[in-house]
Amino acid sequence: MRKSSVVLLLVGLLSASYLNAQDSLMISEQRFLQQFLTSYPLLQVAERNVAIAELDVESARAAFDPVWYGEFGNKVLEGKDYYSYNHSSIEWNLPPGFQLRAGTDLNRGDFINPERFTPSEGLAFAELKVPLGQGLLRDEFNTYLQRARLLNERSILDLELAQREWLIIAAEAYWSWKALEDVVDMREQITTLSQLRYKQTVQRYNGGAATAMDTLEAYNQVVKRKVELVTSQAELEFWYRTVGGMIWDQQLIPAYRRGGVQPDSTWTATLSQQIPTNDQLLLHPKMGMIRFDAGVADLDFRLARENLRPKIDFKAQALSDPRNLSISSNSTIFGVSAKVPIISRKERAKFNATKIKMEQVSLKLSQTERDLMQKYDQLSTQTSLLNQSLSLVEENAVNARKLLSMEEQKLRIGESTIFLLNRRENSYIEAELKRIETQLKLRSTEWKLLMLTEEPSNVVF
């Protein structure tokens, strides 16, 4: 079975760098998966989430950027100059909770507030604010920055996990497409043979060498083979469109709308003879994501514990002539402010909630590790058994084919019947379908095991 629109797909589906002249009608599993990773929209969404997480880090880092403040005001009433003030300063937050501020003030007027009075030439100041209680060891700005960094690294694991999960779906779709190609090819050959056998039986009947029942038996077999062929062709069309919908061009148009190609005609081994070890399971993105969640929970816990401390801030300000900057003990402002909650109900509730979240993350980590180990044991055992089974069903398919050939020879020399030949043919078809089914299950299981133990970049690229 070959579709007439094969050439059209090659214009929009694959670039010239992916195809050679000798296999321009074929797309290999490796090429399909490579293009799937780079074009599938949902994977591109996950890639953009990484970019968003990087911008969140930049946003959190902005809390430590210096900020300029300016203020100007003037009041004149009935010809009287009440006040005029001009303030300019730069404020800079420093981890863990320090704040540095420097600037100038130039204030004058007949009725200016004495606190805002400055000499005629103005006043320069440098201020340092130091937390002595809450915020001394950890502040919200620094916690948010560390949290954003952890979530940024977690987004990379989210992308890898999405790639692993979608690669399993894409590879299974490709193999199902490939398996149905093999099934349709086999059924086309069997259907052609059944039609030829029917014509030969009719000729033998006309010559008196076959009965009317033989012709009916041969004709029913033709009808049965055609029904089976059409059913398999419908399944093939489903998987063909499924695979085509997984490759998108730059205009976000699924590839199957532009035509079709064929899967690679040969089955290649997904794994080497040696089953991968479980050494890499602890590096699985699911484990890494929970570890990053644990890091975020730890940051929230530490911040909540810090907020239980009383808020005590020390502030010192040195004043100077802006024309001749100098520090003198005679021109300073300093003081201490304190805020101590009597009950701390809100802070203690948040602190206890963060403790519970840390326990939840720890339980998730343990359960995820057990689940991954169990999944590994299941897949590795299933892979070994399917390898053994494939050898047996392949041998059975070869033997069934030999028996069918021998039965055909016996029919030609008059030592067999159409009924017996059809039974042999049915046995061969069942054996061949079992071989294709086992091969498909083995590739799927091997691929799931590979996606469990390896990074996609080490497998596809």
Secondary structure, DSSP 8 states (H G I E B T S, - for coil): ---TTHHHHHHHS--TTT--GGGTTEE-HHHHHHHHHHH-HHHHHHHHHHHHHHHHHHHHHGGGS-EEEEEEEEEEETTEEEEEEEEEEEEEEETTTEEEEEEEEEEE-TT--GGG---TT-EEEEEEEEESSTTSS--HHHHHHHHHHHHHHHHHHHHHHHHHHHHHHHHHHHHHHHHHHHHHHHHHHHHHHHHHHHHHHHHHHHTTSS-HHHHHHHHHHHHHHHHHHHHHHHHHHHHHHHHHTT-B-TT--BGGGG---EE-SS---SS-SS---STTGGGSHHHHHHHHHHHHHHHHHHHHHHTTS-EEEEEEEEEEBTTB----TTSEEEEEEEE--SS-HHHHHHHHHHHHHHHHHHHHHHHHHHHHHHHHHHHHHHHHHHHHHHHHHHHHHHHHHHHHHHHHHHHHTTSS-HHHHHHHHHHHHHHHHHHHHHHHHHHHHHHHHHHHHS-HHHHT-
